[in-house]
Structure formats: structure tokens, C-alpha cells
Amino acid sequence: MKLLDRHILRQVIVPVFFCILAFTMVFVLFDLFDNLAGFIAERTSKLAIARYYLFVLPALAVYITPISLLLGLLYGLWQMTRHNELTAMRASGVSLLRIALPLLTLGLLASVSVSLLQELVAPDSSYWAAQFVARQRGDEDLSLRFAYDLPYKNERGHRIWAIRRLDLYTHELQGVKLIQQRPDGSDFETIRAEKASYLDGRWWFFDVMIQKHDFYNNPMGAVENVSLREMRDLNETPRDFVNVVKDPMFLSSAELRSYLRRNPNLSVKTQARYLVDLHARLAMPWTCLVVVLFGIPFGIHTVRRGAFLGVMLALMTFFMFYILMMISQWMGKEQVVAPQLGAWLPNGLFLLLGLILMRRVR
């Protein structure tokens, strides 16, 4: 890394770090006041509270990282303008693109990092945090531990599940009815089990009754009773069943894609809702790169008029972005626009605006 790149990044990374720290502390304080009564009533330990906030932060990163990058970028540009460093760079023949290169690299790395965090960590951690808060508030609803009367259809595997009770902690199933169908849609066999456990990567059914069917769905032969049966042909996992119970906000893009692939016959409105959520997962992390591309020319123009004006305009722009994001996602879910367009529209518009501003900067 060249000396110029190190200097530019040092001017920006430090304020970005403090912005992330400040926004995180503000969120923790507000959330703590909201949940403090539940923590006190349940005598929650400090370690459990610390773990809760550790699990909340990955989902928060997708919101606080872009605004922190924008504010840190504006502050860094203001500092360099204040000390005439940008003027000296330009006078020495350094192009705006060369000055912007390390900042764009920072935005790209931030987008990739947030994307990985949101895909691999945030869905499970935010789901755990939501359940934790509900328990601390004294909510005795058994849905926090169990899901009842759960249907699941694997259209590619030609299987229909009906589960009387799913333990969301141990993933044990109670009262299982599994219908294995032929490719033409007729029932091949019906399997009933009092209990099912997922061990060593496969399902084990206990107290099993198996009934074969002919091509007209009529019972064929006697019912077979087995105390224990290893179900090697089933590719469903406990996560598939838990994801049916979860709100889509707790699913990763891969899980949403898998759900849509397994259920191609969903209604058009349901498909649109899941597609918007899927593409929103993919689009949101790239906001980091978009705000950097937008913020460089924006900052060069505004910081000359004062840091306070730049910060206020940045905050207004940021909130306009999220208002546009909510509107466009709503339009996608209501099928006013294509679901993919509803998720990517804010990024596309601000990316275009950033490119136009970059072109106009002298």
C-alpha cells in the first residue's frame, strides 16, 4: 500500500470507527432502557445481557455501517480540505479517481464484510436475541419453545409432512405423519411416528406405522409396525422445519432461495414477498459501497462550506435513502414493480447519482 493510500485511509477509518462505536452505544442504551424491566424481573445475569447484545450487533451492522462510513468519509474529507491536503494532491497531478481509489476499496471491503456477516451470522443471532427478549419479558407463550400443527411440503422430494409438535430447541418431532408420493402425485406410502429425532445427519423415527398405497391411494396390504426406523432417504433437516416457523426477517438469502425452490407453486403474492426479502438481503450490504461512491463528490462540495452542513446533509440523504428503500420494497411486495426492482432500486438510484456527481467534480 502506498503512502498516499495509507494517509487517506487513516483520515477516514478512525472517524468511521468512532461513528460505529457511537451508534452502537446509542442503540444499546435505548434498547437497555426498553428491556431493563424484563431483565430485572427475571434477574438476568450481566453475562446473559452481554451475550444478548453480542447477538444483536450482527443484524445492526447492515444499518450502522453505511451511515458511519458516510459520516467518517465527510469528516475525513473536511480535515484534508481544512489543511489544504486535497488541493495539494490535485496540484501535484493526482486525479480525483486516484484519491477515491482507497476509499472505494474501503467501501467494497465493508460491503463484502457486512454481506458475509448478514448471511452467515445475523439470521441465527437475531432470532436467538428475539426469543431471549421475549423470555425476559415473562412471556409464557409456548410458541417460544414449541411449534404446533406444522405442515411442510417438499415438492421436489414428493413428500408431505404433518408435525403435531416441533421442539424449537432440541428439534425433536412429536406426532409425525409423512406421506411419500409418486411423481404423478399419488400416495406411495404413509408413515406415522410417535417421535422423530435428527441424529448423525439423518432422521430416526420411533414407534412407526407404515401403510403402502396403490396408484389410486387405496391402502395396500397390512400396516407394518416398527419400533425404530432409520430414514436414510429423507433430505429434510430440522432447519427446514424451523425456517417455516421463523419470520422471513430471520432467514438468510440462501434459506429464502431454498424455500422458494422447494415450493414453486406458492401464490404470486407470497412469491413476491419472499423474493423482495431475498433480494433485499443481497442489496443492503452494498449500500456501504454506494454511500462511499456518493459521499466522495458530495463531501468535496459540502465540506468547503463547513463540516456541520456536510453532516446534516449526509443525515438527510441517509434517511431519504431508507425512506426510498421502504417504499420500493413495499411496491415490490404489492407487485407494483418487479420484486427484484423493489429491492435494488434505492441502490441503483443513489449509485447513478454518485456517478453523476463524480463526473461533475473538477
TORKOL-4160 file (C-alpha; in steps of 0.2 Angstrom, whole numbers, padded with zeros to 4 digits, m for minus):
362
<pt num="1" X="0000" Y="0000" Z="0000"/>
<pt num="2" X="0007" Y="0017" Z="m0005"/>
<pt num="3" X="0010" Y="0031" Z="0007"/>
<pt num="4" X="m0004" Y="0041" Z="m0001"/>
<pt num="5" X="m0017" Y="0027" Z="0002"/>
<pt num="6" X="m0012" Y="0025" Z="0020"/>
<pt num="7" X="m0014" Y="0043" Z="0023"/>
<pt num="8" X="m0031" Y="0044" Z="0015"/>
<pt num="9" X="m0037" Y="0029" Z="0024"/>
<pt num="10" X="m0031" Y="0034" Z="0041"/>
<pt num="11" X="m0040" Y="0051" Z="0039"/>
<pt num="12" X="m0056" Y="0041" Z="0036"/>
<pt num="13" X="m0055" Y="0024" Z="0046"/>
<pt num="14" X="m0053" Y="0032" Z="0063"/>
<pt num="15" X="m0069" Y="0043" Z="0062"/>
<pt num="16" X="m0078" Y="0028" Z="0054"/>
<pt num="17" X="m0073" Y="0018" Z="0069"/>
<pt num="18" X="m0079" Y="0031" Z="0082"/>
<pt num="19" X="m0095" Y="0033" Z="0072"/>
<pt num="20" X="m0099" Y="0014" Z="0073"/>
<pt num="21" X="m0094" Y="0014" Z="0092"/>
<pt num="22" X="m0106" Y="0029" Z="0095"/>
<pt num="23" X="m0121" Y="0022" Z="0085"/>
<pt num="24" X="m0118" Y="0005" Z="0094"/>
<pt num="25" X="m0118" Y="0013" Z="0111"/>
<pt num="26" X="m0134" Y="0024" Z="0107"/>
<pt num="27" X="m0143" Y="0008" Z="0101"/>
<pt num="28" X="m0138" Y="m0002" Z="0117"/>
<pt num="29" X="m0143" Y="0012" Z="0129"/>
<pt num="30" X="m0160" Y="0014" Z="0121"/>
<pt num="31" X="m0163" Y="m0005" Z="0120"/>
<pt num="32" X="m0157" Y="m0007" Z="0138"/>
<pt num="33" X="m0170" Y="0006" Z="0144"/>
<pt num="34" X="m0183" Y="m0003" Z="0134"/>
<pt num="35" X="m0179" Y="m0021" Z="0141"/>
<pt num="36" X="m0172" Y="m0016" Z="0158"/>
<pt num="37" X="m0189" Y="m0020" Z="0167"/>
<pt num="38" X="m0189" Y="m0038" Z="0160"/>
<pt num="39" X="m0170" Y="m0040" Z="0164"/>
<pt num="40" X="m0173" Y="m0035" Z="0182"/>
<pt num="41" X="m0189" Y="m0045" Z="0184"/>
<pt num="42" X="m0181" Y="m0061" Z="0178"/>
<pt num="43" X="m0164" Y="m0057" Z="0187"/>
<pt num="44" X="m0155" Y="m0059" Z="0171"/>
<pt num="45" X="m0136" Y="m0060" Z="0174"/>
<pt num="46" X="m0124" Y="m0047" Z="0167"/>
<pt num="47" X="m0116" Y="m0061" Z="0156"/>
<pt num="48" X="m0133" Y="m0066" Z="0148"/>
<pt num="49" X="m0136" Y="m0047" Z="0144"/>
<pt num="50" X="m0119" Y="m0045" Z="0137"/>
<pt num="51" X="m0122" Y="m0061" Z="0126"/>
<pt num="52" X="m0139" Y="m0054" Z="0121"/>
<pt num="53" X="m0131" Y="m0038" Z="0114"/>
<pt num="54" X="m0117" Y="m0048" Z="0106"/>
<pt num="55" X="m0130" Y="m0057" Z="0096"/>
<pt num="56" X="m0140" Y="m0042" Z="0092"/>
<pt num="57" X="m0125" Y="m0032" Z="0084"/>
<pt num="58" X="m0123" Y="m0043" Z="0068"/>
<pt num="59" X="m0140" Y="m0038" Z="0062"/>
<pt num="60" X="m0137" Y="m0020" Z="0067"/>
<pt num="61" X="m0121" Y="m0019" Z="0056"/>
<pt num="62" X="m0131" Y="m0018" Z="0040"/>
<pt num="63" X="m0139" Y="m0001" Z="0046"/>
<pt num="64" X="m0125" Y="0007" Z="0056"/>
<pt num="65" X="m0110" Y="0003" Z="0044"/>
<pt num="66" X="m0116" Y="0014" Z="0029"/>
<pt num="67" X="m0120" Y="0029" Z="0039"/>
<pt num="68" X="m0104" Y="0028" Z="0049"/>
<pt num="69" X="m0095" Y="0026" Z="0033"/>
<pt num="70" X="m0103" Y="0042" Z="0026"/>
<pt num="71" X="m0100" Y="0052" Z="0041"/>
<pt num="72" X="m0082" Y="0046" Z="0043"/>
<pt num="73" X="m0079" Y="0050" Z="0025"/>
<pt num="74" X="m0086" Y="0068" Z="0026"/>
<pt num="75" X="m0076" Y="0071" Z="0042"/>
<pt num="76" X="m0060" Y="0064" Z="0034"/>
<pt num="77" X="m0063" Y="0075" Z="0018"/>
<pt num="78" X="m0066" Y="0090" Z="0029"/>
<pt num="79" X="m0050" Y="0088" Z="0038"/>
<pt num="80" X="m0040" Y="0086" Z="0022"/>
<pt num="81" X="m0049" Y="0101" Z="0014"/>
<pt num="82" X="m0046" Y="0111" Z="0030"/>
<pt num="83" X="m0027" Y="0108" Z="0029"/>
<pt num="84" X="m0027" Y="0110" Z="0010"/>
<pt num="85" X="m0021" Y="0092" Z="0008"/>
<pt num="86" X="m0034" Y="0089" Z="m0006"/>
<pt num="87" X="m0028" Y="0105" Z="m0015"/>
<pt num="88" X="m0010" Y="0099" Z="m0014"/>
<pt num="89" X="m0014" Y="0082" Z="m0021"/>
<pt num="90" X="m0024" Y="0089" Z="m0035"/>
<pt num="91" X="m0010" Y="0102" Z="m0039"/>
<pt num="92" X="0003" Y="0088" Z="m0039"/>
<pt num="93" X="m0006" Y="0079" Z="m0053"/>
<pt num="94" X="m0016" Y="0066" Z="m0043"/>
<pt num="95" X="m0033" Y="0063" Z="m0051"/>
<pt num="96" X="m0049" Y="0063" Z="m0041"/>
<pt num="97" X="m0051" Y="0044" Z="m0046"/>
<pt num="98" X="m0034" Y="0041" Z="m0039"/>
<pt num="99" X="m0039" Y="0049" Z="m0022"/>
<pt num="100" X="m0055" Y="0040" Z="m0022"/>
<pt num="101" X="m0047" Y="0023" Z="m0025"/>
<pt num="102" X="m0043" Y="0018" Z="m0007"/>
<pt num="103" X="m0060" Y="0025" Z="m0001"/>
<pt num="104" X="m0069" Y="0014" Z="m0014"/>
<pt num="105" X="m0059" Y="m0001" Z="m0009"/>
<pt num="106" X="m0064" Y="0003" Z="0009"/>
<pt num="107" X="m0082" Y="0003" Z="0004"/>
<pt num="108" X="m0080" Y="m0013" Z="m0006"/>
<pt num="109" X="m0072" Y="m0022" Z="0009"/>
<pt num="110" X="m0086" Y="m0015" Z="0020"/>
<pt num="111" X="m0099" Y="m0022" Z="0009"/>
<pt num="112" X="m0092" Y="m0039" Z="0007"/>
<pt num="113" X="m0089" Y="m0040" Z="0026"/>
<pt num="114" X="m0107" Y="m0034" Z="0030"/>
<pt num="115" X="m0114" Y="m0046" Z="0017"/>
<pt num="116" X="m0105" Y="m0061" Z="0025"/>
<pt num="117" X="m0110" Y="m0056" Z="0042"/>
<pt num="118" X="m0128" Y="m0054" Z="0037"/>
<pt num="119" X="m0128" Y="m0071" Z="0028"/>
<pt num="120" X="m0119" Y="m0082" Z="0040"/>
<pt num="121" X="m0121" Y="m0074" Z="0057"/>
<pt num="122" X="m0135" Y="m0061" Z="0058"/>
<pt num="123" X="m0151" Y="m0073" Z="0054"/>
<pt num="124" X="m0147" Y="m0085" Z="0068"/>
<pt num="125" X="m0141" Y="m0072" Z="0081"/>
<pt num="126" X="m0155" Y="m0060" Z="0079"/>
<pt num="127" X="m0168" Y="m0075" Z="0080"/>
<pt num="128" X="m0160" Y="m0080" Z="0096"/>
<pt num="129" X="m0160" Y="m0062" Z="0103"/>
<pt num="130" X="m0178" Y="m0060" Z="0099"/>
<pt num="131" X="m0183" Y="m0076" Z="0108"/>
<pt num="132" X="m0171" Y="m0071" Z="0123"/>
<pt num="133" X="m0180" Y="m0054" Z="0125"/>
<pt num="134" X="m0197" Y="m0062" Z="0124"/>
<pt num="135" X="m0192" Y="m0074" Z="0138"/>
<pt num="136" X="m0185" Y="m0060" Z="0149"/>
<pt num="137" X="m0202" Y="m0051" Z="0147"/>
<pt num="138" X="m0210" Y="m0065" Z="0156"/>
<pt num="139" X="m0220" Y="m0071" Z="0140"/>
<pt num="140" X="m0226" Y="m0088" Z="0144"/>
<pt num="141" X="m0231" Y="m0092" Z="0127"/>
<pt num="142" X="m0226" Y="m0110" Z="0122"/>
<pt num="143" X="m0223" Y="m0104" Z="0104"/>
<pt num="144" X="m0206" Y="m0099" Z="0111"/>
<pt num="145" X="m0201" Y="m0117" Z="0114"/>
<pt num="146" X="m0213" Y="m0127" Z="0103"/>
<pt num="147" X="m0222" Y="m0125" Z="0086"/>
<pt num="148" X="m0238" Y="m0134" Z="0084"/>
<pt num="149" X="m0248" Y="m0142" Z="0069"/>
<pt num="150" X="m0233" Y="m0138" Z="0057"/>
<pt num="151" X="m0236" Y="m0143" Z="0039"/>
<pt num="152" X="m0221" Y="m0144" Z="0027"/>
<pt num="153" X="m0221" Y="m0149" Z="0009"/>
<pt num="154" X="m0206" Y="m0154" Z="m0001"/>
<pt num="155" X="m0212" Y="m0153" Z="m0019"/>
<pt num="156" X="m0195" Y="m0159" Z="m0026"/>
<pt num="157" X="m0194" Y="m0174" Z="m0015"/>
<pt num="158" X="m0213" Y="m0178" Z="m0017"/>
<pt num="159" X="m0216" Y="m0178" Z="0002"/>
<pt num="160" X="m0229" Y="m0170" Z="0013"/>
<pt num="161" X="m0226" Y="m0168" Z="0032"/>
<pt num="162" X="m0238" Y="m0165" Z="0046"/>
<pt num="163" X="m0230" Y="m0162" Z="0063"/>
<pt num="164" X="m0240" Y="m0161" Z="0078"/>
<pt num="165" X="m0226" Y="m0153" Z="0088"/>
<pt num="166" X="m0209" Y="m0147" Z="0085"/>
<pt num="167" X="m0197" Y="m0143" Z="0099"/>
<pt num="168" X="m0188" Y="m0127" Z="0093"/>
<pt num="169" X="m0173" Y="m0130" Z="0105"/>
<pt num="170" X="m0169" Y="m0149" Z="0103"/>
<pt num="171" X="m0178" Y="m0151" Z="0086"/>
<pt num="172" X="m0187" Y="m0166" Z="0092"/>
<pt num="173" X="m0203" Y="m0170" Z="0082"/>
<pt num="174" X="m0219" Y="m0177" Z="0091"/>
<pt num="175" X="m0234" Y="m0185" Z="0081"/>
<pt num="176" X="m0226" Y="m0186" Z="0064"/>
<pt num="177" X="m0236" Y="m0190" Z="0048"/>
<pt num="178" X="m0226" Y="m0192" Z="0032"/>
<pt num="179" X="m0234" Y="m0195" Z="0015"/>
<pt num="180" X="m0221" Y="m0201" Z="0002"/>
<pt num="181" X="m0229" Y="m0198" Z="m0015"/>
<pt num="182" X="m0225" Y="m0204" Z="m0033"/>
<pt num="183" X="m0220" Y="m0192" Z="m0046"/>
<pt num="184" X="m0238" Y="m0192" Z="m0053"/>
<pt num="185" X="m0245" Y="m0186" Z="m0036"/>
<pt num="186" X="m0252" Y="m0202" Z="m0030"/>
<pt num="187" X="m0248" Y="m0208" Z="m0012"/>
<pt num="188" X="m0234" Y="m0222" Z="m0011"/>
<pt num="189" X="m0234" Y="m0224" Z="0007"/>
<pt num="190" X="m0239" Y="m0216" Z="0023"/>
<pt num="191" X="m0228" Y="m0216" Z="0038"/>
<pt num="192" X="m0233" Y="m0211" Z="0056"/>
<pt num="193" X="m0222" Y="m0210" Z="0071"/>
<pt num="194" X="m0224" Y="m0205" Z="0089"/>
<pt num="195" X="m0207" Y="m0197" Z="0089"/>
<pt num="196" X="m0193" Y="m0192" Z="0077"/>
<pt num="197" X="m0175" Y="m0186" Z="0081"/>
<pt num="198" X="m0162" Y="m0180" Z="0070"/>
<pt num="199" X="m0145" Y="m0189" Z="0074"/>
<pt num="200" X="m0129" Y="m0190" Z="0065"/>
<pt num="201" X="m0136" Y="m0181" Z="0050"/>
<pt num="202" X="m0152" Y="m0192" Z="0047"/>
<pt num="203" X="m0169" Y="m0194" Z="0054"/>
<pt num="204" X="m0174" Y="m0208" Z="0066"/>
<pt num="205" X="m0192" Y="m0212" Z="0068"/>
<pt num="206" X="m0199" Y="m0221" Z="0084"/>
<pt num="207" X="m0215" Y="m0231" Z="0086"/>
<pt num="208" X="m0218" Y="m0232" Z="0067"/>
<pt num="209" X="m0233" Y="m0237" Z="0057"/>
<pt num="210" X="m0231" Y="m0239" Z="0038"/>
<pt num="211" X="m0245" Y="m0241" Z="0026"/>
<pt num="212" X="m0242" Y="m0244" Z="0007"/>
<pt num="213" X="m0254" Y="m0237" Z="m0006"/>
<pt num="214" X="m0259" Y="m0242" Z="m0023"/>
<pt num="215" X="m0260" Y="m0230" Z="m0038"/>
<pt num="216" X="m0277" Y="m0225" Z="m0033"/>
<pt num="217" X="m0272" Y="m0220" Z="m0015"/>
<pt num="218" X="m0280" Y="m0235" Z="m0008"/>
<pt num="219" X="m0272" Y="m0244" Z="0007"/>
<pt num="220" X="m0262" Y="m0259" Z="0000"/>
<pt num="221" X="m0258" Y="m0274" Z="0012"/>
<pt num="222" X="m0257" Y="m0274" Z="0031"/>
<pt num="223" X="m0250" Y="m0260" Z="0042"/>
<pt num="224" X="m0231" Y="m0263" Z="0046"/>
<pt num="225" X="m0227" Y="m0258" Z="0064"/>
<pt num="226" X="m0208" Y="m0255" Z="0068"/>
<pt num="227" X="m0201" Y="m0248" Z="0085"/>
<pt num="228" X="m0187" Y="m0239" Z="0077"/>
<pt num="229" X="m0183" Y="m0235" Z="0059"/>
<pt num="230" X="m0168" Y="m0225" Z="0051"/>
<pt num="231" X="m0174" Y="m0214" Z="0037"/>
<pt num="232" X="m0159" Y="m0213" Z="0026"/>
<pt num="233" X="m0169" Y="m0206" Z="0011"/>
<pt num="234" X="m0175" Y="m0190" Z="0019"/>
<pt num="235" X="m0165" Y="m0174" Z="0014"/>
<pt num="236" X="m0175" Y="m0163" Z="0025"/>
<pt num="237" X="m0166" Y="m0156" Z="0040"/>
<pt num="238" X="m0173" Y="m0148" Z="0057"/>
<pt num="239" X="m0168" Y="m0131" Z="0050"/>
<pt num="240" X="m0180" Y="m0133" Z="0036"/>
<pt num="241" X="m0194" Y="m0135" Z="0048"/>
<pt num="242" X="m0188" Y="m0121" Z="0060"/>
<pt num="243" X="m0187" Y="m0109" Z="0045"/>
<pt num="244" X="m0206" Y="m0112" Z="0041"/>
<pt num="245" X="m0210" Y="m0105" Z="0059"/>
<pt num="246" X="m0197" Y="m0091" Z="0058"/>
<pt num="247" X="m0202" Y="m0074" Z="0051"/>
<pt num="248" X="m0193" Y="m0070" Z="0035"/>
<pt num="249" X="m0183" Y="m0057" Z="0043"/>
<pt num="250" X="m0174" Y="m0071" Z="0052"/>
<pt num="251" X="m0169" Y="m0080" Z="0036"/>
<pt num="252" X="m0154" Y="m0078" Z="0026"/>
<pt num="253" X="m0154" Y="m0076" Z="0007"/>
<pt num="254" X="m0149" Y="m0094" Z="0004"/>
<pt num="255" X="m0163" Y="m0100" Z="0016"/>
<pt num="256" X="m0176" Y="m0090" Z="0007"/>
<pt num="257" X="m0169" Y="m0096" Z="m0010"/>
<pt num="258" X="m0170" Y="m0114" Z="m0004"/>
<pt num="259" X="m0188" Y="m0111" Z="0002"/>
<pt num="260" X="m0194" Y="m0104" Z="m0015"/>
<pt num="261" X="m0185" Y="m0118" Z="m0024"/>
<pt num="262" X="m0194" Y="m0131" Z="m0013"/>
<pt num="263" X="m0211" Y="m0123" Z="m0015"/>
<pt num="264" X="m0213" Y="m0117" Z="m0034"/>
<pt num="265" X="m0232" Y="m0117" Z="m0033"/>
<pt num="266" X="m0233" Y="m0103" Z="m0020"/>
<pt num="267" X="m0246" Y="m0089" Z="m0024"/>
<pt num="268" X="m0239" Y="m0074" Z="m0034"/>
<pt num="269" X="m0241" Y="m0063" Z="m0019"/>
<pt num="270" X="m0232" Y="m0074" Z="m0007"/>
<pt num="271" X="m0218" Y="m0077" Z="m0020"/>
<pt num="272" X="m0216" Y="m0058" Z="m0022"/>
<pt num="273" X="m0215" Y="m0056" Z="m0003"/>
<pt num="274" X="m0201" Y="m0069" Z="m0002"/>
<pt num="275" X="m0192" Y="m0063" Z="m0017"/>
<pt num="276" X="m0191" Y="m0045" Z="m0011"/>
<pt num="277" X="m0184" Y="m0051" Z="0006"/>
<pt num="278" X="m0172" Y="m0062" Z="m0003"/>
<pt num="279" X="m0165" Y="m0048" Z="m0014"/>
<pt num="280" X="m0166" Y="m0035" Z="0000"/>
<pt num="281" X="m0153" Y="m0047" Z="0009"/>
<pt num="282" X="m0142" Y="m0046" Z="m0006"/>
<pt num="283" X="m0144" Y="m0027" Z="m0009"/>
<pt num="284" X="m0142" Y="m0020" Z="0008"/>
<pt num="285" X="m0124" Y="m0023" Z="0011"/>
<pt num="286" X="m0119" Y="m0015" Z="m0005"/>
<pt num="287" X="m0126" Y="0001" Z="0002"/>
<pt num="288" X="m0108" Y="0003" Z="0010"/>
<pt num="289" X="m0100" Y="0005" Z="m0007"/>
<pt num="290" X="m0114" Y="0015" Z="m0014"/>
<pt num="291" X="m0113" Y="0028" Z="0000"/>
<pt num="292" X="m0094" Y="0030" Z="m0002"/>
<pt num="293" X="m0096" Y="0032" Z="m0021"/>
<pt num="294" X="m0110" Y="0045" Z="m0017"/>
<pt num="295" X="m0101" Y="0053" Z="m0002"/>
<pt num="296" X="m0084" Y="0057" Z="m0011"/>
<pt num="297" X="m0091" Y="0071" Z="m0023"/>
<pt num="298" X="m0104" Y="0075" Z="m0011"/>
<pt num="299" X="m0091" Y="0078" Z="0003"/>
<pt num="300" X="m0079" Y="0088" Z="m0008"/>
<pt num="301" X="m0093" Y="0100" Z="m0012"/>
<pt num="302" X="m0101" Y="0102" Z="0005"/>
<pt num="303" X="m0085" Y="0101" Z="0017"/>
<pt num="304" X="m0079" Y="0118" Z="0009"/>
<pt num="305" X="m0094" Y="0126" Z="0017"/>
<pt num="306" X="m0092" Y="0118" Z="0034"/>
<pt num="307" X="m0092" Y="0101" Z="0042"/>
<pt num="308" X="m0109" Y="0104" Z="0051"/>
<pt num="309" X="m0118" Y="0107" Z="0034"/>
<pt num="310" X="m0110" Y="0092" Z="0027"/>
<pt num="311" X="m0115" Y="0081" Z="0042"/>
<pt num="312" X="m0133" Y="0087" Z="0041"/>
<pt num="313" X="m0134" Y="0084" Z="0023"/>
<pt num="314" X="m0127" Y="0067" Z="0025"/>
<pt num="315" X="m0140" Y="0063" Z="0038"/>
<pt num="316" X="m0154" Y="0069" Z="0027"/>
<pt num="317" X="m0148" Y="0060" Z="0012"/>
<pt num="318" X="m0146" Y="0044" Z="0023"/>
<pt num="319" X="m0164" Y="0045" Z="0029"/>
<pt num="320" X="m0170" Y="0049" Z="0012"/>
<pt num="321" X="m0162" Y="0033" Z="0006"/>
<pt num="322" X="m0170" Y="0022" Z="0019"/>
<pt num="323" X="m0187" Y="0030" Z="0016"/>
<pt num="324" X="m0185" Y="0026" Z="m0003"/>
<pt num="325" X="m0180" Y="0008" Z="0002"/>
<pt num="326" X="m0195" Y="0005" Z="0012"/>
<pt num="327" X="m0207" Y="0012" Z="m0001"/>
<pt num="328" X="m0198" Y="0002" Z="m0015"/>
<pt num="329" X="m0199" Y="m0014" Z="m0005"/>
<pt num="330" X="m0217" Y="m0011" Z="m0001"/>
<pt num="331" X="m0220" Y="m0008" Z="m0020"/>
<pt num="332" X="m0211" Y="m0024" Z="m0024"/>
<pt num="333" X="m0221" Y="m0034" Z="m0011"/>
<pt num="334" X="m0238" Y="m0027" Z="m0018"/>
<pt num="335" X="m0232" Y="m0031" Z="m0036"/>
<pt num="336" X="m0232" Y="m0013" Z="m0041"/>
<pt num="337" X="m0215" Y="m0016" Z="m0048"/>
<pt num="338" X="m0205" Y="m0032" Z="m0050"/>
<pt num="339" X="m0198" Y="m0039" Z="m0033"/>
<pt num="340" X="m0180" Y="m0038" Z="m0039"/>
<pt num="341" X="m0183" Y="m0020" Z="m0044"/>
<pt num="342" X="m0191" Y="m0016" Z="m0027"/>
<pt num="343" X="m0176" Y="m0022" Z="m0018"/>
<pt num="344" X="m0162" Y="m0015" Z="m0029"/>
<pt num="345" X="m0170" Y="0002" Z="m0034"/>
<pt num="346" X="m0163" Y="0013" Z="m0020"/>
<pt num="347" X="m0145" Y="0007" Z="m0023"/>
<pt num="348" X="m0147" Y="0009" Z="m0041"/>
<pt num="349" X="m0153" Y="0027" Z="m0040"/>
<pt num="350" X="m0140" Y="0033" Z="m0027"/>
<pt num="351" X="m0127" Y="0024" Z="m0037"/>
<pt num="352" X="m0132" Y="0033" Z="m0053"/>
<pt num="353" X="m0132" Y="0050" Z="m0043"/>
<pt num="354" X="m0115" Y="0046" Z="m0036"/>
<pt num="355" X="m0108" Y="0043" Z="m0054"/>
<pt num="356" X="m0116" Y="0059" Z="m0060"/>
<pt num="357" X="m0108" Y="0069" Z="m0046"/>
<pt num="358" X="m0091" Y="0061" Z="m0048"/>
<pt num="359" X="m0091" Y="0066" Z="m0066"/>
<pt num="360" X="m0095" Y="0084" Z="m0062"/>
<pt num="361" X="m0082" Y="0086" Z="m0049"/>
<pt num="362" X="m0067" Y="0096" Z="m0055"/>
